[in-house]
Amino acid sequence: MKLALVTDAWQPQVNGVVTTLVELVREMEVLGHQVEVIHPGLFDTRPCPGYAGIDLAVRPAKALARRLDAIGADVIHLATEGPLGWAARRYCLRRGLSFTTAFHTRFPEILKAAIGLPLWIGYALFRHFHRPSSGVLVPTDNVLRMLQARGFRNLRNWTHGVDVRLFQYQEEPQVYAPLGVLARPVSLYVGRVSYEKNIEAFLRLDVPGTKVVCGVGPLEANLRERYPHVRWLGVLPRGVLAQVYAAADVFVMPSRSETFGLVMLEAMACGTPVAAYPVDGPLEVVGEPACGGALHADLASAWYQALSIPRHAARARAQAFSWVHASHLFVGHLVPAHHDAPGGKELPVHTTVTQLSSRS
């Protein structure tokens, strides 16, 4: 099967969506499928206003159409709702092609926090984007129900995974040499330093030990100045990041708007329990009742409870999430781009993909 994957989020960007898609492509290729990724690096780009490190394609419609024509994909998946996603959507609709989409990030909440755009307008825009999709892939049950309540249709349960070979289990917290010996417990946050992450809830926590932040974003300079006692590491290679996860006693996820929260899985894979609010992403990843960490409406209470979670329990919870399983689910949700797919008509999703896969 030949898949055209259209995404506004791709390397060298560093975020959970990029990690998810890179891992997905790797597993798809292991399964024998051919994946052609159409990403901003193939086009003229401009920095996303207010988000340093994220470049967006500028007027990509014609160049994207040429690429999709040349690929001749069996299936088309639009991973994001940015300029490339919208251009690919128009391309498919004008040619009568079917496609799937994904809801990775609560951008309406980001837009509200960043520019004050009312949530109802943001969700109306995103509902319009996803309306013609043959399947909107959603990473958690709670997010799926939220989108259903907001009028989204054709929603499909998906999930993500974690590379347990890269993020290796450590029975005891390690020492990350570049930081030296830190006052313990070490509390870690990894992710974008941006509006939607609610990172100040972590930075303000009145707990003992040392706080460490890995990540960059539009709020970084201001927060570095206001919280000089925090150890700021910026963006690290993933192999180095695994060492930082393993050096922490608790991983803190302060966001209330995570659709999944892949970084929690990575921390748990290293044996580091998670402290988070009982909201969509953590409920799915940490579990309910919490077995990979602690969930509480008071983040400090969650932090203290997480300290008592055995590291092997966090690791065991992470091992329940497999990229192999996630990739098989993804393939099962794909639809043939052309209505004259094998069999002469549109078939049930799983049957169609099986037939297309046999052509690889």
C-alpha positions, 0 to 999 in steps of 0.5 A: 500500500502506498500512503501519502501522509500530509503533515504540517508537523515534521522534523526538525520540529520537536513535539509529540505530534512529530514524534508520533508521526515519525514512529508511525512511519517507521512502523508502517514501513516495517509492515511493508507499506510505502509512506510518502511524507509531504511536510513543510521542508518541501516548500517555501516556509515562514515561521509560525507567528508566536511559535519559534521553531515551527515553520509553516508552508506558504501558499503550498497548493500548486506544489502540493498538488504536483507532489500528490499527482506524482505519488499516486497514493492508494490512501491519503491521510491528513495529519494536521489542520495547518496550511498543508492540511487545508491545501491537501483537503482542497486537492482531495475534494476537487478530485473526488478523493477520499481521505482520513484525518487526525485530531492530535492537538486542541488548537482551539484552546491554543488559539484562545490562549494565544490570541483570545479567539473564542472556543466556539469559533475555533471548534467551528473551523476545525469541525469544518476541516474534518467534516469531509474526512472518512475517518477522524483519528482521535487518541483517547475516548474522552477526546472522542466524546468531547468532539462528538458533543461538539458536532464532529462525526466519523470519529475513530479510536486510535492510540499511540505507543512508546519505544521501550528500547530507547526509553530504558527502565532504570530501577533507581533514578540516575544522575544526569552528568551534565547537571551534576548532583541535584537536590532530590526529589527531581521534578521534570517537565518535558514539552513545549514552553507555550500557552496551552501547557499550563507550565506555571502550575509546575513552576509554582509547585511548592515542593522540595528538591529541584525542578528541570524543564526540557523544551522551548517555546514562546513563553521560555524567555519570560519564564526563565527570567521569572524562575531562575532556580529552575534548571532549563535544558532546552531541546535535547536529542532523544537519546539524551532525553531518555537519560534525563527522564531516568534521572527524575523522581517525578514527571509532572504534566501540568497541562489540562488540554492534552489530547494524549501526552506522549512524554508521559509514556516516555517518562514511565517507560524509564520508570519515572512516575507521573503527577498530573491532573485527572484530565483527558490525556493523563486519564488515558496514559497514566490510567484510572485508577492511576497505575503509572503515577498519580492524578489529582485536582491538586497538582501538589497532592498528585506530586506527593502521591507519585513519589510513592508509586514504584518505578516498576509499576510506571514501566509496566503501564508504559509497556501496555502501549505499543507502536506495533498495535498503534500502527495496525489500528492506524492501517485499519482506519485508512480508506482507499483514495479512489472510489474504484478501489479493488472490488469496484466499490467502496468496501468496509475499511478493514477489507479495503485496506487488506486488499490494498495492502496485498498490492504492496 
